[in-house]
Amino acid sequence: MKQVLGFRQFSMRGLTKAQAEWKLVCAALNLRRMANMMAA
């Protein structure tokens, strides 16, 4: 995640907000992977 998206630290405070931010990062990574698969 660090190398692919440049995600190094959470910008939100609190466990629930950090979990939500992590889900967004995972979703972004999955969308990027899907786009790469469709292009190939």
C-alpha distance matrix in Angstrom:
0.0 3.8 5.5 5.2 5.7 6.9 6.1 8.2 10.7 12.4 15.2 17.4 19.6 20.6 19.2 19.8 18.3 15.1 15.0 15.7 13.0 10.4 12.2 12.0 8.2 8.4 11.5 10.2 7.8 10.9 13.2 11.8 12.1 15.6 16.6 16.0 18.0 20.7 21.1 21.6
3.8 0.0 3.8 5.8 5.9 4.8 4.8 5.7 9.1 11.7 14.4 17.1 19.2 20.8 19.9 21.0 19.2 15.8 16.6 17.4 14.3 12.3 14.7 14.2 10.5 11.7 14.6 12.8 10.9 14.4 16.2 14.3 15.1 18.6 19.2 18.3 20.8 23.4 23.3 23.9
5.5 3.8 0.0 3.8 5.9 5.5 7.6 9.0 12.6 15.2 17.5 20.4 22.8 24.4 23.6 24.5 22.5 19.4 19.9 20.4 17.3 15.3 17.3 16.4 12.6 13.5 15.9 13.6 11.3 14.6 16.1 13.5 14.0 17.7 17.8 16.4 19.0 21.8 21.2 21.5
5.2 5.8 3.8 0.0 3.8 5.9 8.0 10.7 13.8 15.7 17.7 20.4 23.2 24.7 23.7 24.0 22.0 19.1 19.3 19.2 16.2 14.4 15.6 14.3 10.7 11.3 13.0 10.5 8.0 11.3 12.5 9.7 10.5 14.1 14.1 12.9 15.7 18.2 17.7 18.3
5.7 5.9 5.9 3.8 0.0 3.8 5.4 8.8 11.5 12.9 14.4 17.2 20.2 22.0 21.3 21.4 19.1 16.5 17.0 16.6 13.3 12.1 13.5 11.6 8.2 10.0 11.5 8.6 7.4 11.2 11.8 9.7 11.6 14.7 14.5 14.3 17.2 19.2 18.9 20.2
6.9 4.8 5.5 5.9 3.8 0.0 3.8 6.1 9.3 11.5 12.9 16.2 19.0 21.1 20.9 21.6 19.1 16.3 17.6 17.5 13.9 13.1 15.3 13.6 10.2 12.6 14.5 11.8 11.0 14.8 15.5 13.4 15.3 18.5 18.2 17.8 20.8 22.9 22.4 23.6
6.1 4.8 7.6 8.0 5.4 3.8 0.0 3.8 6.1 8.0 10.0 12.9 15.5 17.5 17.1 17.9 15.5 12.6 13.9 14.2 10.6 9.7 12.4 11.2 7.9 10.5 12.9 11.0 10.6 14.3 15.5 14.2 16.0 19.0 19.3 19.4 22.0 24.1 24.1 25.4
8.2 5.7 9.0 10.7 8.8 6.1 3.8 0.0 3.8 7.1 9.5 12.6 14.5 16.5 16.5 18.0 15.8 12.6 14.5 15.5 12.1 11.2 14.6 13.9 10.9 13.3 16.1 14.6 14.1 17.6 19.1 17.9 19.4 22.5 22.9 22.8 25.4 27.6 27.6 28.7
10.7 9.1 12.6 13.8 11.5 9.3 6.1 3.8 0.0 3.8 6.4 9.1 10.7 12.9 13.2 15.0 12.7 9.6 12.2 13.4 10.2 10.0 13.6 13.3 11.1 13.8 16.5 15.5 15.6 18.9 20.4 19.8 21.5 24.3 24.9 25.2 27.6 29.7 30.0 31.3
12.4 11.7 15.2 15.7 12.9 11.5 8.0 7.1 3.8 0.0 3.8 5.6 7.6 9.8 10.3 11.6 9.0 6.3 9.4 10.2 7.2 8.0 11.6 11.2 10.1 13.0 15.3 14.8 15.7 18.6 19.9 19.9 21.8 24.2 24.9 25.8 28.0 29.8 30.5 32.0
15.2 14.4 17.5 17.7 14.4 12.9 10.0 9.5 6.4 3.8 0.0 3.8 6.8 10.0 11.6 12.4 9.1 7.8 11.3 11.1 8.2 10.4 13.3 12.2 11.8 15.2 16.7 15.9 17.5 20.4 21.1 21.2 23.6 25.7 26.0 27.2 29.7 31.1 31.6 33.5
17.4 17.1 20.4 20.4 17.2 16.2 12.9 12.6 9.1 5.6 3.8 0.0 3.8 6.7 8.7 9.2 5.9 5.8 9.4 9.2 7.5 10.2 12.8 12.3 12.8 15.8 17.1 17.1 19.0 21.4 22.1 22.9 25.1 26.9 27.6 29.1 31.2 32.5 33.4 35.4
19.6 19.2 22.8 23.2 20.2 19.0 15.5 14.5 10.7 7.6 6.8 3.8 0.0 3.8 6.9 8.4 6.3 6.5 10.0 10.8 10.0 12.1 14.8 15.1 15.7 18.2 19.8 20.3 21.8 24.1 25.2 26.1 28.0 29.8 30.8 32.2 34.2 35.6 36.7 38.5
20.6 20.8 24.4 24.7 22.0 21.1 17.5 16.5 12.9 9.8 10.0 6.7 3.8 0.0 3.8 5.7 5.5 6.1 8.6 10.1 10.6 12.1 14.4 15.5 16.4 18.3 20.0 21.1 22.5 24.3 25.8 27.0 28.6 30.3 31.6 33.1 34.7 36.3 37.6 39.3
19.2 19.9 23.6 23.7 21.3 20.9 17.1 16.5 13.2 10.3 11.6 8.7 6.9 3.8 0.0 3.8 5.5 5.1 6.1 8.6 9.8 10.3 12.3 14.3 15.2 16.3 18.3 19.9 21.0 22.4 24.2 25.7 26.9 28.4 30.2 31.6 32.8 34.6 36.2 37.7
19.8 21.0 24.5 24.0 21.4 21.6 17.9 18.0 15.0 11.6 12.4 9.2 8.4 5.7 3.8 0.0 3.8 5.5 5.1 6.2 8.6 9.8 10.7 12.6 14.4 15.4 16.6 18.5 20.1 21.1 22.6 24.5 25.9 27.0 28.7 30.5 31.6 33.0 34.9 36.5
18.3 19.2 22.5 22.0 19.1 19.1 15.5 15.8 12.7 9.0 9.1 5.9 6.3 5.5 5.5 3.8 0.0 3.8 5.4 5.1 6.1 8.6 9.9 10.7 12.4 14.3 15.3 16.6 18.5 20.0 21.1 22.7 24.5 25.7 27.0 28.9 30.4 31.6 33.1 35.1
15.1 15.8 19.4 19.1 16.5 16.3 12.6 12.6 9.6 6.3 7.8 5.8 6.5 6.1 5.1 5.5 3.8 0.0 3.8 5.4 5.0 6.1 8.6 9.8 10.4 12.3 14.1 15.2 16.5 18.3 19.9 21.0 22.6 24.3 25.7 27.1 28.7 30.3 31.7 33.3
15.0 16.6 19.9 19.3 17.0 17.6 13.9 14.5 12.2 9.4 11.3 9.4 10.0 8.6 6.1 5.1 5.4 3.8 0.0 3.8 5.4 5.0 6.3 8.7 9.9 10.5 12.3 14.3 15.3 16.5 18.3 20.0 21.1 22.5 24.4 25.9 27.0 28.6 30.4 31.9
15.7 17.4 20.4 19.2 16.6 17.5 14.2 15.5 13.4 10.2 11.1 9.2 10.8 10.1 8.6 6.2 5.1 5.4 3.8 0.0 3.8 5.4 5.1 6.4 8.8 10.0 10.6 12.5 14.4 15.3 16.5 18.5 20.1 21.0 22.6 24.6 25.8 27.0 28.8 30.6
13.0 14.3 17.3 16.2 13.3 13.9 10.6 12.1 10.2 7.2 8.2 7.5 10.0 10.6 9.8 8.6 6.1 5.0 5.4 3.8 0.0 3.8 5.4 5.1 6.3 8.7 9.8 10.6 12.5 14.3 15.3 16.6 18.6 20.0 21.1 22.8 24.5 25.8 27.2 29.1
10.4 12.3 15.3 14.4 12.1 13.1 9.7 11.2 10.0 8.0 10.4 10.2 12.1 12.1 10.3 9.8 8.6 6.1 5.0 5.4 3.8 0.0 3.8 5.4 5.0 6.2 8.6 9.8 10.6 12.3 14.2 15.4 16.6 18.4 20.0 21.3 22.7 24.4 25.9 27.4
12.2 14.7 17.3 15.6 13.5 15.3 12.4 14.6 13.6 11.6 13.3 12.8 14.8 14.4 12.3 10.7 9.9 8.6 6.3 5.1 5.4 3.8 0.0 3.8 5.4 5.1 6.1 8.6 9.8 10.4 12.2 14.2 15.3 16.3 18.2 20.0 20.9 22.4 24.3 25.9
12.0 14.2 16.4 14.3 11.6 13.6 11.2 13.9 13.3 11.2 12.2 12.3 15.1 15.5 14.3 12.6 10.7 9.8 8.7 6.4 5.1 5.4 3.8 0.0 3.8 5.4 5.0 6.1 8.6 9.8 10.4 12.2 14.2 15.2 16.4 18.4 19.9 21.0 22.5 24.5
8.2 10.5 12.6 10.7 8.2 10.2 7.9 10.9 11.1 10.1 11.8 12.8 15.7 16.4 15.2 14.4 12.4 10.4 9.9 8.8 6.3 5.0 5.4 3.8 0.0 3.8 5.4 5.1 6.2 8.7 9.9 10.6 12.4 14.3 15.4 16.7 18.5 20.1 21.3 22.9
8.4 11.7 13.5 11.3 10.0 12.6 10.5 13.3 13.8 13.0 15.2 15.8 18.2 18.3 16.3 15.4 14.3 12.3 10.5 10.0 8.7 6.2 5.1 5.4 3.8 0.0 3.8 5.4 5.1 6.2 8.6 9.9 10.6 12.3 14.2 15.4 16.5 18.4 20.1 21.3
11.5 14.6 15.9 13.0 11.5 14.5 12.9 16.1 16.5 15.3 16.7 17.1 19.8 20.0 18.3 16.6 15.3 14.1 12.3 10.6 9.8 8.6 6.1 5.0 5.4 3.8 0.0 3.8 5.4 5.1 6.1 8.5 9.8 10.4 12.2 14.2 15.2 16.4 18.3 20.1
10.2 12.8 13.6 10.5 8.6 11.8 11.0 14.6 15.5 14.8 15.9 17.1 20.3 21.1 19.9 18.5 16.6 15.2 14.3 12.5 10.6 9.8 8.6 6.1 5.1 5.4 3.8 0.0 3.8 5.5 5.1 6.2 8.6 9.9 10.6 12.4 14.3 15.4 16.6 18.6
7.8 10.9 11.3 8.0 7.4 11.0 10.6 14.1 15.6 15.7 17.5 19.0 21.8 22.5 21.0 20.1 18.5 16.5 15.3 14.4 12.5 10.6 9.8 8.6 6.2 5.1 5.4 3.8 0.0 3.8 5.5 5.1 6.2 8.7 9.9 10.7 12.4 14.4 15.5 16.8
10.9 14.4 14.6 11.3 11.2 14.8 14.3 17.6 18.9 18.6 20.4 21.4 24.1 24.3 22.4 21.1 20.0 18.3 16.5 15.3 14.3 12.3 10.4 9.8 8.7 6.2 5.1 5.5 3.8 0.0 3.8 5.4 5.1 6.1 8.6 9.9 10.5 12.3 14.3 15.5
13.2 16.2 16.1 12.5 11.8 15.5 15.5 19.1 20.4 19.9 21.1 22.1 25.2 25.8 24.2 22.6 21.1 19.9 18.3 16.5 15.3 14.2 12.2 10.4 9.9 8.6 6.1 5.1 5.5 3.8 0.0 3.8 5.4 5.0 6.1 8.6 9.8 10.5 12.3 14.4
11.8 14.3 13.5 9.7 9.7 13.4 14.2 17.9 19.8 19.9 21.2 22.9 26.1 27.0 25.7 24.5 22.7 21.0 20.0 18.5 16.6 15.4 14.2 12.2 10.6 9.9 8.5 6.2 5.1 5.4 3.8 0.0 3.8 5.4 5.1 6.3 8.7 10.0 10.7 12.6
12.1 15.1 14.0 10.5 11.6 15.3 16.0 19.4 21.5 21.8 23.6 25.1 28.0 28.6 26.9 25.9 24.5 22.6 21.1 20.1 18.6 16.6 15.3 14.2 12.4 10.6 9.8 8.6 6.2 5.1 5.4 3.8 0.0 3.8 5.4 5.1 6.2 8.7 10.0 10.8
15.6 18.6 17.7 14.1 14.7 18.5 19.0 22.5 24.3 24.2 25.7 26.9 29.8 30.3 28.4 27.0 25.7 24.3 22.5 21.0 20.0 18.4 16.3 15.2 14.3 12.3 10.4 9.9 8.7 6.1 5.0 5.4 3.8 0.0 3.8 5.4 5.0 6.2 8.6 10.0
16.6 19.2 17.8 14.1 14.5 18.2 19.3 22.9 24.9 24.9 26.0 27.6 30.8 31.6 30.2 28.7 27.0 25.7 24.4 22.6 21.1 20.0 18.2 16.4 15.4 14.2 12.2 10.6 9.9 8.6 6.1 5.1 5.4 3.8 0.0 3.8 5.4 5.2 6.2 8.7
16.0 18.3 16.4 12.9 14.3 17.8 19.4 22.8 25.2 25.8 27.2 29.1 32.2 33.1 31.6 30.5 28.9 27.1 25.9 24.6 22.8 21.3 20.0 18.4 16.7 15.4 14.2 12.4 10.7 9.9 8.6 6.3 5.1 5.4 3.8 0.0 3.8 5.5 5.2 6.3
18.0 20.8 19.0 15.7 17.2 20.8 22.0 25.4 27.6 28.0 29.7 31.2 34.2 34.7 32.8 31.6 30.4 28.7 27.0 25.8 24.5 22.7 20.9 19.9 18.5 16.5 15.2 14.3 12.4 10.5 9.8 8.7 6.2 5.0 5.4 3.8 0.0 3.8 5.5 5.3
20.7 23.4 21.8 18.2 19.2 22.9 24.1 27.6 29.7 29.8 31.1 32.5 35.6 36.3 34.6 33.0 31.6 30.3 28.6 27.0 25.8 24.4 22.4 21.0 20.1 18.4 16.4 15.4 14.4 12.3 10.5 10.0 8.7 6.2 5.2 5.5 3.8 0.0 3.8 5.5
21.1 23.3 21.2 17.7 18.9 22.4 24.1 27.6 30.0 30.5 31.6 33.4 36.7 37.6 36.2 34.9 33.1 31.7 30.4 28.8 27.2 25.9 24.3 22.5 21.3 20.1 18.3 16.6 15.5 14.3 12.3 10.7 10.0 8.6 6.2 5.2 5.5 3.8 0.0 3.8
21.6 23.9 21.5 18.3 20.2 23.6 25.4 28.7 31.3 32.0 33.5 35.4 38.5 39.3 37.7 36.5 35.1 33.3 31.9 30.6 29.1 27.4 25.9 24.5 22.9 21.3 20.1 18.6 16.8 15.5 14.4 12.6 10.8 10.0 8.7 6.3 5.3 5.5 3.8 0.0
